[in-house]
Amino acid sequence: MNLMQARAGETVCIAAVEQCGAYRRLLDFGFTPGTEVTVRNVAIGGTMLVALRGYTLALRANAGKHVVVTRN
């Protein structure tokens, strides 16, 4: 499943990041395999608030679709 399919309050683990326009930026933000991500909130427009590596980040839906995750 991808990160956009996770629900608010759920913690998931990143399995892979697919090649996309935001690929390098996602890696720079710490979206690397094995990292746990907690979904804090999901907005109606698809933007989601996620917590990883000690900080919180707003992520656009089109970037989140390229982050492959597994449920813990």
Backbone bond lengths (Angstrom), bond angles and torsions (degrees), N, CA, C in turn:
res aa  C-N    CA-C-N  psi(-1)  N-CA   C-N-CA  omega(-1)  CA-C   N-CA-C  phi
1 M - - - 1.443 - - 1.522 108.97 -
2 N 1.319 117.07 162.24 1.456 118.93 177.80 1.526 110.22 -104.11
3 L 1.319 116.71 168.27 1.462 122.11 -175.16 1.519 112.45 -60.50
4 M 1.319 118.40 -32.18 1.463 121.14 -178.65 1.529 112.28 -68.61
5 Q 1.320 118.39 -15.90 1.460 122.10 178.86 1.527 112.24 -87.37
6 A 1.333 117.77 -8.32 1.467 121.56 177.96 1.526 109.49 -75.09
7 R 1.319 116.34 150.02 1.459 121.60 -178.68 1.522 110.92 -98.72
8 A 1.311 116.00 161.05 1.467 121.53 178.18 1.526 109.39 -59.49
9 G 1.326 116.26 135.26 1.457 122.16 -179.39 1.512 114.23 89.56
10 E 1.304 118.05 -8.08 1.460 122.49 -177.28 1.529 110.73 -88.59
11 T 1.330 116.01 142.07 1.462 121.66 174.91 1.522 107.74 -108.93
12 V 1.325 115.76 128.96 1.465 122.04 -178.68 1.519 109.15 -127.69
13 C 1.312 116.31 165.61 1.460 122.16 179.19 1.525 108.70 -116.61
14 I 1.310 117.11 133.62 1.460 121.48 -178.86 1.526 109.38 -73.81
15 A 1.325 115.84 125.57 1.464 121.95 177.58 1.521 111.26 -95.50
16 A 1.342 116.24 -37.99 1.464 120.86 -178.67 1.520 109.72 -165.07
17 V 1.313 115.32 160.64 1.461 122.00 173.50 1.523 106.08 -122.12
18 E 1.340 116.24 119.42 1.462 121.10 -178.72 1.523 110.62 -77.32
19 Q 1.315 115.85 152.19 1.469 120.98 176.71 1.516 109.61 -63.87
20 C 1.322 116.56 129.38 1.457 122.67 178.59 1.518 107.90 -159.78
21 G 1.314 117.27 -179.52 1.454 121.18 179.84 1.520 113.12 -62.93
22 A 1.334 117.15 -30.10 1.459 121.59 -178.70 1.528 112.49 -99.26
23 Y 1.326 117.77 13.52 1.462 122.19 -174.66 1.524 112.63 -54.89
24 R 1.314 117.10 -52.67 1.462 121.24 -177.35 1.525 111.21 -64.17
25 R 1.324 116.59 -39.47 1.461 120.77 179.58 1.533 110.74 -65.70
26 L 1.329 117.33 -41.04 1.463 120.44 178.01 1.528 111.07 -60.57
27 L 1.315 116.70 -42.86 1.463 120.04 177.78 1.525 110.89 -64.27
28 D 1.314 117.39 -40.91 1.464 121.53 178.71 1.526 111.52 -62.71
29 F 1.332 117.45 -33.62 1.456 121.66 179.04 1.526 112.19 -78.35
30 G 1.324 118.33 -5.17 1.463 121.05 177.45 1.505 115.53 101.03
31 F 1.325 117.86 10.55 1.464 121.69 177.29 1.525 108.65 -80.43
32 T 1.326 115.84 78.99 1.458 121.47 -179.61 1.530 108.61 -119.04
33 P 1.327 117.33 153.64 1.466 120.34 -179.45 1.530 111.67 -54.87
34 G 1.333 114.98 137.25 1.455 121.73 179.39 1.519 114.05 94.70
35 T 1.320 118.27 -9.60 1.465 122.18 -179.64 1.523 110.53 -81.80
36 E 1.332 116.47 134.55 1.460 120.65 176.08 1.522 109.72 -85.85
37 V 1.323 116.20 137.25 1.453 123.35 -179.39 1.528 108.34 -126.87
38 T 1.316 116.41 131.03 1.456 121.28 176.07 1.520 108.59 -108.02
39 V 1.330 116.22 125.58 1.464 121.68 178.53 1.521 107.21 -82.60
40 R 1.321 116.80 116.92 1.464 121.55 -178.28 1.529 111.65 -86.57
41 N 1.335 116.56 -44.95 1.456 120.82 -175.43 1.521 108.89 -157.46
42 V 1.328 116.59 150.16 1.460 121.98 176.44 1.520 107.40 -126.00
43 A 1.335 117.15 122.72 1.457 121.77 179.93 1.524 110.29 -84.13
44 I 1.311 116.51 162.15 1.459 121.74 -179.43 1.521 111.38 -60.50
45 G 1.313 118.31 -38.01 1.457 122.36 -179.22 1.511 114.05 -72.79
46 G 1.343 117.97 -7.38 1.449 120.88 177.96 1.510 114.22 106.97
47 T 1.325 117.99 -14.09 1.460 119.86 176.92 1.515 108.69 -68.30
48 M 1.329 116.58 138.75 1.450 119.21 179.26 1.519 110.79 -126.32
49 L 1.311 115.66 149.62 1.443 123.82 177.65 1.520 106.54 -100.57
50 V 1.335 117.61 119.78 1.453 121.86 -177.34 1.523 110.25 -125.10
51 A 1.314 115.65 150.82 1.457 121.99 177.02 1.523 108.79 -116.62
52 L 1.324 116.58 128.31 1.448 122.08 176.55 1.515 109.05 -154.54
53 R 1.319 116.26 147.80 1.466 122.98 176.23 1.523 114.18 50.93
54 G 1.341 117.48 32.58 1.447 121.24 175.05 1.518 116.33 86.88
55 Y 1.308 118.23 8.77 1.468 120.25 176.81 1.518 109.84 -140.66
56 T 1.335 115.56 166.74 1.455 122.17 -179.59 1.515 108.85 -114.18
57 L 1.327 116.43 140.07 1.459 122.39 -173.48 1.525 110.02 -137.34
58 A 1.322 117.08 138.93 1.465 121.62 171.74 1.524 107.15 -89.97
59 L 1.311 116.30 127.01 1.460 121.96 -175.20 1.522 110.17 -121.28
60 R 1.321 116.42 130.71 1.468 121.12 178.16 1.523 110.33 -72.67
61 A 1.319 114.70 151.60 1.464 120.80 -177.27 1.523 112.15 -61.19
62 N 1.336 117.73 -39.97 1.466 119.26 -177.17 1.524 111.87 -66.93
63 A 1.319 119.08 -26.42 1.468 121.34 176.07 1.528 110.12 -81.47
64 G 1.325 117.46 -39.32 1.456 121.61 -178.80 1.517 113.76 -64.62
65 K 1.317 117.25 -24.73 1.464 121.02 178.84 1.517 112.39 -66.70
66 H 1.320 117.60 -19.01 1.462 122.07 -177.27 1.516 113.69 -97.80
67 V 1.345 116.98 3.94 1.462 121.97 177.83 1.524 107.62 -102.29
68 V 1.335 116.96 110.36 1.457 122.64 -179.23 1.522 107.68 -86.62
69 V 1.347 116.43 127.11 1.468 121.36 -176.77 1.515 111.25 -129.57
70 T 1.346 114.72 163.70 1.450 121.99 172.75 1.523 107.87 -124.85
71 R 1.327 116.53 148.10 1.468 120.54 177.28 1.519 109.49 -76.15
72 N 1.326 115.40 144.99 1.476 120.54 177.52 1.507 111.17 -85.53
